[in-house]
Amino acid sequence: MPSYSKVILGLELSFKTDAEPDRVETAKALVEERYRLLNPGGKNLSKEKLLTFVALGLADDLLMANQKLSEMESKLDRILKRIKPPE
């Protein structure tokens, strides 16, 4: 499993993941972009609170994506049953 050392929003992080380097960079960029969107003028919210809001937003995105995937799988199952009835 590859090791990474990244500076994300001024925090040095070292971690291991099976993710490819491009995906790690994309994830880093997404977190930094979400942080910047929540803190456009350097407001007085703490970094911890802003990162918590980023985490909540990303968690919501994941929940919505999982729900859409589940709905699409159900729809696909219904379509497949119409095409090929059970034996």
Contacts in CASP RR format, 6 or more apart in sequence:
PFRMAT RR
TARGET T0000
AUTHOR 0000-0000-0000
METHOD contacts of the structure
MODEL  1
MPSYSKVILGLELSFKTDAEPDRVETAKALVEERYRLLNPGGKNLSKEKL
LTFVALGLADDLLMANQKLSEMESKLDRILKRIKPPE
1 16 0 8 1.000
1 17 0 8 1.000
1 18 0 8 1.000
2 16 0 8 1.000
2 17 0 8 1.000
2 18 0 8 1.000
2 21 0 8 1.000
3 14 0 8 1.000
3 15 0 8 1.000
3 16 0 8 1.000
4 13 0 8 1.000
4 14 0 8 1.000
4 15 0 8 1.000
4 16 0 8 1.000
4 17 0 8 1.000
4 21 0 8 1.000
4 24 0 8 1.000
5 12 0 8 1.000
5 13 0 8 1.000
5 14 0 8 1.000
6 12 0 8 1.000
6 13 0 8 1.000
6 14 0 8 1.000
6 15 0 8 1.000
6 24 0 8 1.000
6 28 0 8 1.000
7 13 0 8 1.000
8 28 0 8 1.000
8 31 0 8 1.000
8 32 0 8 1.000
9 31 0 8 1.000
9 32 0 8 1.000
9 35 0 8 1.000
9 47 0 8 1.000
9 51 0 8 1.000
17 24 0 8 1.000
19 27 0 8 1.000
30 58 0 8 1.000
31 54 0 8 1.000
31 58 0 8 1.000
34 54 0 8 1.000
34 57 0 8 1.000
34 58 0 8 1.000
35 50 0 8 1.000
35 51 0 8 1.000
35 54 0 8 1.000
38 45 0 8 1.000
38 50 0 8 1.000
38 53 0 8 1.000
38 54 0 8 1.000
39 45 0 8 1.000
39 50 0 8 1.000
END
